């Protein structure tokens, strides 16, 4: 979802901040990123993550990605409507 909202494939975010956003411990983020990197979907660097295979990430996310995006679009579209 972050990739949808940034220009390019580089997302500037630390693993500490990702763990905070997700409500998980940092070692879990590290393990997940390591798995995604081994699969060729991302490349992690200090303070950033580069998306290298978006289609692979979408396959990995399965139906979970589309549901969240649809709700996000519904909420944002609702706020974008002009007030009378």
C-alpha positions, -999 to 999 in steps of 0.1 A, spaced: 0 0 0 29 23 7 42 16 -28 9 29 -42 15 62 -26 51 70 -34 68 79 -67 91 51 -78 100 18 -62 120 31 -32 101 34 1 120 53 28 110 36 60 130 19 88 123 -16 101 116 -1 135 89 21 121 74 -8 101 72 -28 133 54 1 150 29 5 121 22 -32 121 21 -37 158 47 -65 157 82 -69 171 111 -58 149 126 -93 145 93 -103 128 97 -75 103 133 -85 97 124 -121 90 95 -111 67 117 -87 47 145 -114 45 119 -139 31 107 -113 6 142 -104 -4 151 -141 -9 121 -144 -32 133 -115 -52 103 -92 -43 122 -65 -24 157 -53 -17 162 -39 18 187 -13 27 193 7 59 163 30 62 145 19 30 129 -9 10 130 -11 -28 102 -30 -45 117 -52 -72 88 -75 -81 54 -59 -74 35 -87 -91 52 -112 -68 42 -91 -38 6 -90 -50 6 -127 -54 20 -132 -19 -6 -108 -4 -35 -127 -21 -70 -113 -15 -58 -93 15 -44 -65 -6 -75 -57 -26 -99 -56 3 -78 -30 22 -74 -9 -10 -111 -9 -18 -119 3 18 -92 29 15 -106 42 -18 -142 42 -3 -131 63 27 -110 87 7 -137 92 -20 -162 98 8 -140 126 22 -133 141 -12 -170 149 -18 -177 187 -16 -196 198 15 -228 218 10 
